[in-house]
Each structure stands twice: as structure tokens, then as C-alpha cells.
Amino acid sequence: MGKFKPEPRQAKEFFTKADYIITNSKSLSAPYISLLLHRLAKKTFATENLYADEKKEANELLYSQYENWQTLVNEAKNPLHLAAKLSVIGNIIDYGAHSVPDDILAEIETLLKKEFAIDDRCKMFDAINKAKSVLYIGDNAGEIVFDKLFIETLKHPNLTFVVRDEPIINDVTLQDANSIGLQDVCTVISNGHDAPSTLLENCSENLQSLFESADVVISKGQGNFEGLLNEKRVNLFFLLMTKCDLMANKLGVKKRDLVITENKRGNYGL
């Protein structure tokens, strides 16, 4: 709340309405509750893009190092494996989960030394190699710099990247994607919805159709995992850093672990 420096009246109004939403949303998913709270914040503070500055700064910071990341990947023993790892490491840039470190570049260097808690990279690459079409569901600004590098390294001829329809926290929109030239390495589309997740029933018919028809779906981030973990489809791969104990427990890992996992087709327990 300190970020927006609201007037006392605004703050009181926001907290009163936010408390009502939380109290009366027991049956809703965490991403949907987050959506309702974010819509309330945008209305209360008369700001459509609450994290515009943070998104711009994260994109510019990581993109300024793009050639260095390219060199690191190209000189690696297994470029694809490193590019995929960087795409997961980029998932730390999440203002909704308060996981953004003070020194992003230093934290990336630290996480490069960290092993995966679940590592289904080989399964994922095998599926992608056989796929005629790949759907890549994006998560956050800043993070998308590594998504671009991963996609560029994959060199798949028919890959579609999905962004949010409107600003929500620091999730990626078309504007964010275009600012780093993501459209140069793949097709970029909006999902038609503004949740910090992929809630398929609320997304556009185009996105729903692509989700069903794509040979492989790559889902980035914990928010998308929460929205899609009950999906039964095969060749769905979740790439994320776990941000909370509940989701870590569902995956059988610890908080802040790095994960690339094949979908268990709804069988996550709890």
C-alpha cells in the first residue's frame, strides 16, 4: 500500500472493500481473488497500470544484458538446458508474490548454481521436437527477456506466446512484450483476460482453442500453475519457482525451488 501513497480516505475505502472481497470469496481461487483486488486497486487509485514503472525497469535491466545472456547460452555445453533454466530463474521477478530481490542480477547469478527440484527438461524437449505447434503461456515482465532467449534457442517454427489482456500486477502485456522485441522470435497474442493466471473459462475462444489444439503447452510461473493444475491434457509443462508453501507442497518441493515438471493431469493432491 505504501507504494501508492493514498490519501487516508482512499486507504480506508480500499481496505474496507478488500476485506469484503476476501471475506466473501472463500470458494474462489487465489488468482481470481487477486484479480478482484487488483481491479479494486486500479479503480480506487485511478491507475490502470499499477506496476508500470517496475515492469519497465525490469525489462530494461534484463534486456540491457541480453547479448551477455546469449553468449552464456551459446557457449554452454547444452544451450537449451541453460536457456530453459534461465527462463525459470526469471520467475523471481514477481511483485505479486513479493519475490523480487534488491539486486536482480546478483540473484540470477546465485540461482544459476542452484539445482532443479524437479527437472523434466528432457521430456519437454522431446515433446517439443515432435510438436508441430507450441503454445507458451507467459507470466511476468522482466522475466520475458529470458523467455525470448529460450524461444530463440528453441528455434521452433510454430510457437505462440500468450500475454495478459490488460495490466495486472507486473504480468506481461502486449506492450511489455513488444518493448523487448518478443514478436521477432514468435507470434504474440493476448489471452483476452486480466487475471494474474490462466483461467481458461474466462479467456478468449482463440486462446481456449489453441490450448486444446497445440501439441505442447509451456506454462510459466506459479500463477499459471494454479490456474491450470486441474487440466487433464498431456504435453503440458509447468516452469516456475515456487513462491508459497501450498503450491510447493502440491509439487512435493520446497518454497523457492526451481521446477520444470510435466503435468500430472490434475493429480496434485491436497
C-alpha positions, 0 to 999 in steps of 0.5 A: 500500500505504501507504494501508492501513497493514498490519501487516508480516505482512499486507504480506508475505502480500499481496505474496507472493500478488500476485506469484503472481497476476501471475506466473501470469496472463500470458494474462489481461487487465489488468482481470481481473488487477486484479480478482484483486488487488483481491479479494486486497486486500479479503480480506487487509485485511478491507475490502470497500470499499477506496476508500470514503472517496475515492469519497465525497469525490469525489462530494461535491466534484463534486456540491457544484458541480453547479448551477455545472456546469449553468449552464456547460452551459446557457449554452454555445453547444452544451450537449451538446458541453460536457456530453459533454466534461465527462463525459470530463474526469471520467475523471481521477478514477481511483485505479486508474490513479493519475490523480487530481490534488491539486486536482480542480477546478483540473484540470477547469478546465485540461482544459476548454481542452484539445482532443479527440484524437479527437472523434466527438461528432457521430456519437454524437449522431446515433446517439443521436437515432435510438436508441430505447434507450441503454445507458451503461456507467459507470466511476468515482465522482466522475466520475458527477456529470458523467455525470448532467449529460450524461444530463440534457442528453441528455434521452433517454427510454430510457437505462440506466446500468450500475454495478459489482456490488460495490466495486472500486477507486473504480468506481461502485456502486449506492450511489455512484450513488444518493448523487448522485441518478443514478436521477432522470435514468435507470434504474440497474442493476448489471452483476452483476460486480466487475471494474474493466471490462466483461467481458461473459462474466462479467456478468449475462444482463440486462446481456449482453442489453441490450448486444446489444439497445440501439441505442447503447452509451456506454462510459466510461473506459479500463477499459471500453475494454479490456474491450470493444475486441474487440466487433464491434457498431456504435453503440458509443462509447468516452469516456475519457482515456487513462491508459497508453501501450498503450491510447493507442497502440491509439487512435493518441493520446497518454497523457492525451488526451481521446477520444470515438471510435466503435468500430472493431469490434475493429480496434485493432491491436497 
